[in-house]
Amino acid sequence: MLSNSSSFVKPTSSPPANAEIPVLTSYFPPPKPKSAWSMIRQTIREPMAELAGVAIFVLLGTGVDCQVVLSTNQGVASSPKGDFLSVNFGWAIGLAMGAWVSGGISGGHLNPAVTLVMATWRGFPWRKVPAYIFAQVLGGILGAGLAYGNYVHAIDIFEGGGGIRTRATAGLFATYALDYMTAVSCFFAEFLGTAVLVMVVLAATDKKNDAPPNGLLPVTLFLALLGLGAGLGMQTSYAFNPARDFGPRLFLTFAGYGKQLYVYRNQYWLWCPIIAPFLGAQAAAAFYDFFLNEEDPLTRNSSP
């Protein structure tokens, strides 16, 4: 019989006081400290994507306007280079290219009316709205400026001199209505076109409504704007986007076109291509959410 069961327990010994304790090392390198530029870049990345997207959109759109109209002057080109269908394709391709550049970074709003709809109806952070809209307008200025710089000599020939700037070429960048259009019909045209555009955007981003894959959203926008331009674009030169008109209009101010940009039809620049798109977008979102969206907008944010 065993007299002491503790004899089977292995005696323990503490390590010497001067023994080195092994340090566990990570297989992953420590994160590099962020530079000041890296932090600034992270802050402005989304607005800069909006700026770049709108700049591409406006550059291609106003560029095709310039090519089609300016080439009708034989001093500029021997024969016309395009027609109204070319204009529609240019603006639609510009929107698709801008959406591809910005979509994965900022969501590819490219339109202050869309940004406001996303904040009002889709939970987009309100704190981002001012920066997005500011960047979109700056993108419009930049895109128009690049197109103007590319065609400035053709504009001089078309206008009849370097110091002459009239509505004949201002209409290549900002929107104007046909003479027979009344104020009400101008407002309605922009309201209606923006409403249809936003309806398509909401449907194309609604995963419960057979939305296309994210990578194909620019194709949807291309088809939407191409159809809108071909069907509703003639009478007001179709802004359907406040930044698409206001940005280029601001650039024309710097280019010497004067107060004619703002006194036309009693502040047309404000109530037609800015206010009408904002209201049309909100009306489209209200209609979509109250009648088409699977979720009830009145109970979407309520607690269970």
Secondary structure, DSSP 8 states (H G I E B T S, - for coil): --S-GGGGS-------TT--------SS-------HHHHHHHHHHHHHHHHHHHHHHHHHHHHHHHHHHHTTSTTT-SS----HHHHHHHHHHHHHHHHHHHHHHH----SHHHHHHHHHHS---GGGHHHHHHHHHHHHHHHHHHHHHHHHHHHHHHHTSTT---HHHHTTTS----TT--HHHHHHHHHHHHHHHHHHHHHHT-TTTT---GGGHHHHHHHHHHHHHHHH-TTT----SHHHHHHHHHHHHHTT-TTHHHHTTTTHHHIIIIIHHHHHHHHHHHHIIIII-SS-TTTTTS--
